[in-house]
C-alpha cells in the first residue's frame, strides 16, 4: 500500500457539508449512525433524487452508503480514518422509497489499518448489497459516541 501523506482530520465549520452524513448538505444523504460497541447501524429511505434507472437507487449512491457505514464503524471503534480500499457486491436493484437497514462492523485492525464489512438489507433481512473495506487510521480518538457527523464536544 502506498504511503499516505500526513493528514489531520479535524472538525471545521464546513464539516457538516459531508455528502454522507452532513446535516447541512442540501443534497446529502444525512445518514445518522448509532454504535452498540460492535456494530454501526443506520436506517435510510432513498428518495427519487438518488435514482439511476427509473425507480431504482443509483449504484454509486449505494457505494457511498456502504462507504459511510464502514467509515463510521472504523470511527466509532478506532478514530478518524480515510477509506483506502473497498469492494462492493450489489446483489439486487434497490427500489426507491424502500426502508433500508445499514450495518457495519470491524473485522480486523492494526495500528494503522482497520478492515470493515457492511451490508444493506430490507427490514425483512433480504440482503441488497455488501462491502468490505480497508481504512487508513489518521487520528486515534477514544470514546467517540455521537451519531451524526463528528461535531459534538
C-alpha positions as CSV (number, residue, x, y, z in Angstrom):
1,X,0.0,0.0,0.0
2,X,1.3,3.5,-0.8
3,X,2.4,5.7,2.0
4,X,-0.3,8.3,2.7
5,X,0.6,11.9,3.1
6,X,0.5,13.4,6.6
7,X,-3.2,14.2,7.3
8,X,-5.1,15.6,10.3
9,X,-8.9,15.3,10.2
10,X,-10.2,17.9,12.5
11,X,-13.6,19.5,13.0
12,X,-14.1,22.6,10.9
13,X,-17.1,24.9,10.1
14,X,-17.8,23.1,6.8
15,X,-17.6,19.5,8.2
16,X,-21.4,19.4,8.2
17,X,-21.3,19.5,4.4
18,X,-20.2,15.8,4.2
19,X,-22.3,14.2,1.5
20,X,-22.8,11.0,3.5
21,X,-23.7,12.4,7.0
22,X,-23.6,16.2,6.9
23,X,-26.7,17.8,8.3
24,X,-26.1,21.0,6.3
25,X,-25.6,19.4,2.9
26,X,-28.9,20.1,1.0
27,X,-28.3,17.2,-1.4
28,X,-26.5,14.8,1.0
29,X,-27.8,11.5,2.4
30,X,-27.8,12.8,6.1
31,X,-27.1,9.3,7.4
32,X,-27.0,9.0,11.2
33,X,-25.3,6.0,12.8
34,X,-25.6,4.5,16.2
35,X,-22.9,2.3,17.8
36,X,-23.6,-0.5,20.2
37,X,-20.0,-1.3,20.8
38,X,-19.6,-3.7,17.9
39,X,-21.9,-2.5,15.1
40,X,-22.6,0.8,13.4
41,X,-26.3,1.0,12.3
42,X,-28.4,3.4,10.4
43,X,-31.8,3.4,8.6
44,X,-32.4,5.2,5.3
45,X,-35.2,5.6,2.8
46,X,-33.8,6.7,-0.5
47,X,-35.8,9.4,-2.3
48,X,-36.2,9.7,-6.1
49,X,-33.4,12.3,-6.3
50,X,-30.9,9.4,-5.9
51,X,-32.3,7.2,-8.6
52,X,-30.3,5.8,-11.5
53,X,-32.7,3.8,-13.7
54,X,-36.3,4.9,-13.1
55,X,-37.4,3.7,-9.6
56,X,-34.0,2.2,-8.8
57,X,-31.3,3.6,-6.4
58,X,-28.2,4.6,-8.3
59,X,-25.3,2.1,-7.7
60,X,-22.9,5.0,-6.9
61,X,-25.2,6.1,-4.1
62,X,-25.3,2.6,-2.7
63,X,-21.4,2.6,-2.8
64,X,-21.5,5.9,-0.8
65,X,-23.9,4.4,1.8
66,X,-21.7,1.4,2.3
67,X,-18.5,3.5,2.4
68,X,-20.1,5.8,5.0
69,X,-21.2,2.8,7.1
70,X,-17.7,1.2,7.1
71,X,-16.2,4.6,7.9
72,X,-18.4,5.0,10.9
73,X,-17.6,1.5,12.3
74,X,-13.9,2.5,12.0
75,X,-14.5,5.9,13.5
76,X,-16.5,4.6,16.5
77,X,-14.0,1.8,17.2
78,X,-10.6,3.5,16.5
79,X,-10.9,7.1,15.4
80,X,-10.8,9.2,12.3
81,X,-9.9,7.2,9.2
82,X,-10.0,7.5,5.4
83,X,-11.0,4.8,3.0
84,X,-8.0,3.2,1.3
85,X,-9.8,0.4,-0.5
86,X,-13.3,-1.0,-0.8
87,X,-15.1,-3.8,-2.7
88,X,-18.8,-3.8,-3.2
89,X,-21.2,-6.6,-4.2
90,X,-24.5,-5.2,-5.4
91,X,-26.8,-8.2,-5.1
92,X,-30.1,-6.8,-6.5
93,X,-31.7,-3.5,-7.5
94,X,-32.8,-1.3,-4.6
95,X,-36.3,0.3,-5.1
96,X,-36.5,4.0,-4.4
97,X,-38.6,4.6,-1.3
98,X,-37.7,1.2,0.4
99,X,-36.7,1.2,4.0
100,X,-33.1,0.2,4.3
101,X,-31.1,-1.1,7.3
102,X,-27.4,-0.3,7.0
103,X,-24.9,-2.1,9.3
104,X,-21.1,-2.3,9.6
105,X,-18.6,-4.0,11.8
106,X,-14.8,-4.2,12.3
107,X,-13.3,-7.4,11.0
108,X,-9.6,-6.7,11.7
109,X,-7.4,-3.8,13.0
110,X,-3.8,-3.0,13.2
111,X,-2.1,0.2,14.4
112,X,-2.6,1.9,11.1
113,X,-5.3,0.0,9.3
114,X,-8.9,-1.0,10.0
115,X,-10.8,-3.6,8.0
116,X,-14.5,-3.5,7.9
117,X,-17.6,-5.1,6.4
118,X,-21.0,-3.6,5.7
119,X,-24.4,-4.7,4.4
120,X,-27.6,-3.1,3.3
121,X,-30.8,-5.0,3.9
122,X,-34.5,-4.6,3.7
123,X,-36.4,-4.7,7.0
124,X,-37.2,-8.4,6.4
125,X,-33.5,-9.2,6.3
126,X,-33.2,-9.5,2.5
127,X,-29.6,-8.6,1.6
128,X,-29.3,-5.9,-1.2
129,X,-25.6,-5.1,-1.0
130,X,-22.5,-6.0,0.8
131,X,-19.0,-4.5,1.0
132,X,-15.6,-4.8,2.6
133,X,-13.2,-2.0,3.2
134,X,-9.7,-1.1,4.4
135,X,-9.3,2.3,6.2
136,X,-6.1,4.2,7.0
137,X,-6.1,5.4,10.6
138,X,-5.4,9.2,10.6
139,X,-6.3,10.3,14.2
140,X,-7.0,7.9,17.0
141,X,-9.9,9.2,19.1
142,X,-11.1,7.1,22.0
143,X,-14.7,7.3,23.2
144,X,-16.4,8.6,20.1
145,X,-20.1,8.1,20.7
146,X,-22.0,10.7,18.8
147,X,-24.4,9.5,16.0
148,X,-24.0,12.2,13.3
149,X,-21.0,13.8,11.7
150,X,-18.4,14.3,14.4
151,X,-19.4,17.7,15.6
152,X,-20.2,17.3,19.3
153,X,-17.7,18.1,22.0
